[in-house]
Amino acid sequence: MLLDVLVRTLEAVAATRSRLGKVNELADLLLRLDPADIPTAVGLLTAKPRQGRVGIGWSGMRAARGESAPEPNLTIAHLDAALDRLQATAGAGSTVERAATLRTLMEEATEREQAFIAGVLLGELRTGALEGVLTDAVARAAGRPVEAVRRAAMLSGDLGWAALLAITGTAAQLDAVGLVVGRPVQPMLAATAASVSEALEATGEASVEYKLDGARIQVHRAGDDVRIYTRTLAEVTHRLPEVVEVVRGLPVRDVILDGETLALDEDGGPRPFQETMSRFGANAARTTPLHPWFFDVLHIDGRDLLDEPLSTRIGVLERIAPGYRIPGKITVDAAVAESVSRDALAAGHEGVVINSLLN
């Protein structure tokens, strides 16, 4: 399919306020795509190409944008192949070669397509095609329940792959998608409440835990192989050797843990968020250690826990990592929950997170 078709669809999506209208536009596009283009197109629609960030900045993009093609001729597959080349080019002379690859790509694009490609590569694509809308569109195009599509996308960590499976596979294949140790899972998002009491009224008996001002991590261990992923599913194992050491020491063979990591001061209190993120993003010097805290366990030794109630998962977490569980209490009493919140704030944290034990 021509890239121009995708770009014009995005323009139509951005121009309509109706969520249903957006879903219908995107579903129609998905059904017109060649199956091989579906994962690539979904990545482009969400400004998350399957290659990830390919190291193109404003200066490189500005230098590459010049003459444009008079008529659309660039295909989605051709753009995908160009991004593969940009990702693979490294080492001596790579700067010149990468610049030439990008310049050629931009010369083959129309002015409209150039703007789109720049938005994707710089992470600044602004359209109405949010992931939630696109997930609904995948379900509409495939004729599948949106919850089945959403779950497959979450467990695979890849909406594009889930879209391909939903549209070209069977309902049974979609429903069979499960956790795989070593394959990151999309994080589940929390909702907010006006007060601790209000949140507890909604949940009933709940786990009331400190809300840490740290960096979200998801840790996968298979034997001695430990891999760590960020909220955006980027792998950062090499940056966190202290977390790798902690997880290798746990009494398990295989495990998937969800948590936070942050820098602590000499008294065990949190250092400023900027210090945590500076250390979290460092590839070199590691003078400030990061401490892991875990609030959930999704898998242990061949057993998926995602559909188990939180009460069960907390029990597993307390058994395998009691010294690394985020502080908190299980309660139905608003006064106790408020006390935990005060303790969290006094310790320098952001407040509390409240999760129903039934979730």
C-alpha positions in Angstrom: 0.0 0.0 0.0 1.1 3.5 -0.7 2.2 5.5 2.4 0.0 8.3 1.1 -3.1 6.3 1.9 -2.1 5.9 5.5 -1.1 9.6 5.8 -4.4 10.8 4.3 -6.3 8.4 6.7 -4.5 10.0 9.6 -5.4 13.4 8.4 -9.1 12.3 8.2 -8.9 10.8 11.7 -7.4 14.0 13.1 -10.1 16.1 11.5 -13.0 14.3 13.1 -14.1 14.7 16.7 -16.2 11.5 16.7 -14.5 8.6 18.3 -16.7 6.2 16.2 -15.7 8.1 13.1 -12.0 7.7 14.0 -12.5 4.0 14.6 -14.3 3.5 11.3 -11.6 5.4 9.3 -8.8 3.3 10.9 -10.7 0.0 10.6 -11.3 0.6 6.9 -7.6 1.3 6.5 -6.6 -1.9 8.3 -8.8 -4.0 6.1 -7.3 -2.5 3.0 -3.7 -3.3 4.1 -1.7 -6.2 2.8 -1.3 -8.5 5.9 2.5 -8.0 5.8 2.0 -4.3 6.2 -0.3 -4.4 9.2 2.4 -4.5 12.0 4.4 -1.8 10.2 1.3 0.4 9.7 0.2 0.1 13.3 3.6 1.2 14.5 3.5 4.2 12.1 0.0 5.1 13.2 1.1 5.3 16.8 4.5 6.9 16.0 6.2 3.7 17.4 7.9 2.1 14.4 8.9 -1.5 15.0 12.6 -0.4 14.8 12.1 1.9 17.7 14.1 5.2 17.8 16.6 5.0 15.0 18.8 7.9 16.2 17.5 10.7 14.0 17.4 14.1 15.6 16.2 17.6 14.5 19.4 18.5 12.8 19.6 15.3 10.8 16.0 15.6 9.8 16.4 19.2 8.8 19.4 18.4 6.7 17.6 15.6 4.9 14.5 17.5 4.0 14.9 19.2 0.6 13.3 18.3 -2.7 10.1 16.2 -2.4 8.5 13.8 -4.8 5.7 15.5 -7.0 3.4 12.5 -6.7 2.9 9.7 -4.1 5.0 6.6 -5.0 6.5 5.6 -1.6 5.0 2.4 -0.1 4.7 1.4 3.5 7.0 -1.5 2.9 9.7 0.8 1.3 9.6 3.1 4.3 9.9 0.1 6.7 13.0 -1.2 4.7 14.6 2.3 4.9 14.1 2.3 8.7 15.7 -1.1 8.9 18.7 0.3 7.1 18.9 3.3 9.4 18.8 1.0 12.4 21.4 -1.4 11.1 24.0 1.2 10.0 26.6 1.7 12.6 30.4 2.0 13.0 33.0 3.9 11.0 31.5 6.0 8.3 27.9 5.4 9.5 27.1 9.0 9.9 27.5 9.8 6.3 25.8 6.6 5.2 22.8 7.2 7.5 22.5 10.7 6.3 22.5 9.5 2.7 19.8 6.9 3.5 17.6 9.4 5.1 18.1 12.0 2.4 17.1 9.4 -0.3 14.1 8.4 1.6 12.9 12.0 2.0 13.5 12.7 -1.7 11.2 9.8 -2.5 8.4 11.2 -0.3 5.9 13.9 -1.1 5.9 17.0 1.1 2.9 15.6 3.1 4.8 12.3 3.6 8.0 14.1 4.6 6.1 15.8 7.4 4.6 12.5 8.5 8.0 10.7 8.5 9.6 13.5 10.5 6.8 13.3 13.0 7.3 9.5 13.4 11.1 9.6 13.7 11.1 12.5 16.1 8.3 11.1 18.2 6.2 14.1 17.6 3.4 12.8 15.5 0.1 14.4 16.7 -3.1 12.9 15.4 -6.3 11.5 16.8 -5.1 7.9 16.3 -4.4 7.2 20.0 -3.7 3.6 20.9 -7.1 3.1 22.5 -8.9 4.3 19.3 -6.6 2.1 17.2 -7.3 -0.9 19.4 -11.0 -0.4 18.9 -10.4 -0.1 15.2 -8.5 -3.4 15.2 -11.4 -5.1 16.9 -13.8 -3.6 14.5 -11.8 -4.7 11.4 -11.3 -8.2 12.8 -14.8 -8.7 14.1 -13.3 -9.6 17.5 -14.2 -8.5 21.1 -12.1 -5.4 21.9 -11.1 -6.9 25.3 -9.6 -9.9 23.4 -7.6 -7.5 21.2 -6.5 -5.4 24.2 -5.4 -8.4 26.2 -3.4 -9.8 23.3 -1.7 -6.5 22.8 -0.9 -6.1 26.5 0.5 -9.7 26.9 2.5 -9.5 23.6 3.6 -5.9 24.2 2.9 -5.3 20.6 -0.4 -3.9 19.2 0.9 -4.4 15.6 1.5 -8.1 16.2 -1.9 -8.4 18.0 -3.6 -6.6 15.1 -2.1 -9.0 12.5 -3.2 -12.0 14.6 -6.7 -10.6 15.2 -7.3 -9.8 11.5 -5.7 -12.9 9.9 -5.9 -15.5 12.6 -8.7 -17.2 14.4 -10.5 -16.2 17.6 -9.0 -19.2 19.4 -5.5 -18.1 18.4 -6.2 -14.6 19.7 -7.5 -15.9 22.9 -4.5 -18.2 23.3 -2.0 -15.3 23.6 -0.4 -15.6 27.0 2.6 -14.4 29.0 6.1 -15.4 27.8 9.0 -14.9 30.1 11.4 -12.6 28.4 8.7 -10.8 26.3 7.7 -7.5 28.0 4.1 -6.9 28.8 2.4 -3.5 28.4 1.9 -1.9 31.8 -1.6 -1.6 33.3 -2.5 2.0 34.1 -4.0 3.2 37.4 -7.0 5.5 37.9 -7.1 8.4 40.3 -9.4 9.3 43.2 -10.0 12.5 45.1 -9.1 10.9 48.5 -7.9 7.7 50.1 -11.3 7.2 51.6 -13.0 7.5 48.3 -10.7 5.0 46.7 -11.2 2.5 49.5 -15.0 2.8 49.2 -14.7 1.8 45.5 -12.3 -1.1 46.1 -13.4 -2.6 49.4 -10.6 -4.5 51.1 -7.4 -3.4 49.3 -3.7 -3.3 49.3 -2.6 0.3 50.3 1.0 0.8 49.2 3.4 3.6 49.0 3.5 5.5 45.7 7.1 5.8 44.9 8.6 8.6 42.8 10.8 6.2 40.8 11.3 4.6 37.4 8.8 1.9 36.4 10.5 -1.5 35.7 9.4 -4.9 34.6 11.8 -7.7 35.3 11.9 -11.1 33.6 14.0 -14.0 34.8 14.4 -17.3 33.0 17.0 -19.3 34.9 20.0 -17.0 35.3 19.0 -14.8 32.4 17.5 -11.6 33.7 16.1 -8.9 31.5 14.7 -5.5 32.6 12.3 -3.3 30.7 11.0 0.3 31.1 7.5 1.5 31.0 7.8 1.9 27.2 9.2 -1.7 27.0 12.7 -0.6 26.1 15.3 -3.0 27.5 17.7 -1.5 30.1 19.2 -4.6 31.6 22.8 -3.3 31.1 22.0 -0.2 33.1 20.8 -1.9 36.2 23.3 -4.6 37.3 22.3 -4.2 41.0 18.7 -5.1 40.1 19.9 -8.1 38.1 21.8 -9.3 41.1 18.8 -8.9 43.4 16.5 -10.9 41.0 19.1 -13.6 40.5 19.1 -14.1 44.2 15.4 -14.7 44.5 14.3 -18.4 45.3 12.7 -18.9 41.8 13.6 -20.3 38.4 11.3 -18.2 36.2 9.5 -15.0 37.2 8.0 -11.8 35.9 7.9 -8.9 38.3 6.4 -5.4 38.1 7.9 -2.6 40.2 9.8 0.6 40.5 13.4 1.4 41.1 14.8 4.5 42.7 17.9 6.0 44.3 17.9 6.1 48.1 19.9 8.4 50.5 22.0 7.3 53.5 18.9 7.0 55.7 16.9 4.9 53.2 14.8 7.8 52.0 14.2 8.6 48.3 16.6 10.9 46.6 15.2 13.5 44.2 13.4 12.1 41.2 16.0 13.8 38.9 18.8 11.8 40.5 16.9 8.5 40.0 16.3 9.3 36.3 19.8 10.5 35.7 21.1 7.2 37.1 18.4 5.2 35.3 19.4 6.6 32.0 23.1 6.2 32.4 25.1 3.8 30.3 28.4 4.5 31.9 29.3 5.5 35.5 27.0 4.1 38.2 28.0 5.9 41.4 24.4 6.0 42.6 22.9 2.5 43.1 19.2 2.0 42.4 17.0 -0.1 44.7 14.2 -2.2 43.3 10.8 -2.4 44.9 8.1 -4.8 43.5 4.4 -4.4 43.7 3.2 -7.3 41.6 4.3 -10.7 40.2 2.7 -11.9 37.0 4.4 -15.3 36.5 6.3 -17.8 38.6 7.9 -21.0 37.6 5.6 -21.9 34.7 2.4 -20.6 36.4 0.7 -17.4 35.0 -0.7 -15.3 37.8 -2.2 -12.5 35.8 -5.8 -13.8 36.2 -5.3 -14.7 39.9 -6.6 -12.1 42.4 -4.2 -9.6 43.8 -4.4 -11.3 47.2 -2.8 -14.4 45.7 -0.1 -12.5 43.9 0.8 -10.5 47.0 1.2 -13.8 48.9 3.6 -15.1 46.2 5.5 -11.8 46.2 5.9 -11.9 50.0 7.2 -15.4 49.8 9.8 -14.8 47.1 10.9 -11.2 47.7 9.8 -10.1 51.2 12.6 -7.5 51.4 11.8 -5.9 48.1 8.0 -5.5 48.3 6.8 -1.9 48.3 5.7 -1.0 51.9 2.0 -1.0 52.6 -0.9 -2.7 54.4 -3.9 -4.7 53.5 -7.0 -3.1 55.0 -10.6 -2.1 54.5 -10.3 0.6 57.2 -10.1 4.1 55.9 -8.3 5.3 59.0 -5.6 2.6 58.5 -5.3 3.6 54.8 -4.9 7.3 55.7 -2.2 6.3 58.2 -0.3 4.5 55.5 -0.6 7.6 53.3 0.7 9.9 56.0 3.6 7.5 56.6 4.4 7.5 52.9 4.4 11.3 52.6 6.5 11.6 55.8 9.1 9.2 54.3 9.4 11.4 51.2 7.1 9.5 48.8 4.2 10.7 46.7 1.3 9.2 48.6 -0.4 5.8 48.2 -1.7 3.4 45.5 -4.8 1.5 46.4 -5.6 -1.8 44.6 -8.5 -4.1 45.2 -7.5 -7.6 46.4 -10.0 -9.0 43.9 -8.2 -7.5 40.8 
